[in-house]
Amino acid sequence: MAATEIGYALPNAWDQARRRLALLEACHDPATFHRADALGVGPGWRCLDVGAGHGSVARWLASRVNPGGSVVAADLDTRLLDGLERPGLTVRQMDVVADELPTGAYDFVHTRLVLMHIPERDAVLEKLVAALAPGGVLMIEEDDVYPVSALADGAYGDAWRAFATMMGAAGVDPEWARGLPGRLQALDLADVGAELDSQLFRGGSPPARLWSLTWLQVRERIIDMGYPGDVVDAGRALLADPARWFFGPAKVIAWGRRRG
């Protein structure tokens, strides 16, 4: 089944999307903020957050770049960004594949857990680089499935394999992120760096609840692909058990600076 037939697998239109994205923010925001701060984001910077979701990164950026800075919070579906009001912050509905980005306009461009979902990810990456002003910084955060594919077993592993199959049909590449540092170098960014955040978490914790809710969102699509529903249900039941520990995907964080 082609990606265009199955559609985007985790749409903001889902009735529990706000809850799922709040969990995602709880799991990932502290590291995102720490690294953006280390890269120098500060007053006067012009920022673009692509795939802004629920808006936590855009809000944080707005708090850092004012006075004098600006933030564009862009998403294909902005319904969860309604009411996001901060000085210098603009919400923009954007299809990052089809829509043009201004060239040389931003001091900081960020996206998190977005490009792996887009079949045109390499072309979009080039657009994000082109949107940087001279000296501007690009920071990309994407998951790599390797720890899960190597270590997950039992009902948890079965649910992950079913989930990965469905996501692959939707155009997701769960291994693309591991090549990010080389891709940024090939695009002639300077000062390229990268780090890896691994996930090891207890059942019932925020990461466990995030994955459980994510699987619930796509449960019917997994069934449509021929898997029995109890594959998902058994995996979600394990994730609720605080006596168990789980490996999740590794998050690849890569950054680079536009020359000039």
Secondary structure as GFF3:
##gff-version 3
##sequence-region A 1 260
A	DSSP	alpha_helix	3	6	.	.	.	ID=ss1
A	DSSP	alpha_helix	17	38	.	.	.	ID=ss2
A	DSSP	beta_strand	46	50	.	.	.	ID=ss3
A	DSSP	alpha_helix	56	65	.	.	.	ID=ss4
A	DSSP	beta_strand	70	75	.	.	.	ID=ss5
A	DSSP	three_ten_helix	79	81	.	.	.	ID=ss6
A	DSSP	beta_strand	89	93	.	.	.	ID=ss7
A	DSSP	beta_strand	106	112	.	.	.	ID=ss8
A	DSSP	three_ten_helix	115	117	.	.	.	ID=ss9
A	DSSP	alpha_helix	121	130	.	.	.	ID=ss10
A	DSSP	beta_strand	132	144	.	.	.	ID=ss11
A	DSSP	alpha_helix	146	151	.	.	.	ID=ss12
A	DSSP	alpha_helix	154	169	.	.	.	ID=ss13
A	DSSP	three_ten_helix	176	179	.	.	.	ID=ss14
A	DSSP	alpha_helix	180	186	.	.	.	ID=ss15
A	DSSP	beta_strand	190	202	.	.	.	ID=ss16
A	DSSP	alpha_helix	206	217	.	.	.	ID=ss17
A	DSSP	alpha_helix	219	224	.	.	.	ID=ss18
A	DSSP	alpha_helix	229	239	.	.	.	ID=ss19
A	DSSP	beta_strand	245	257	.	.	.	ID=ss20
###
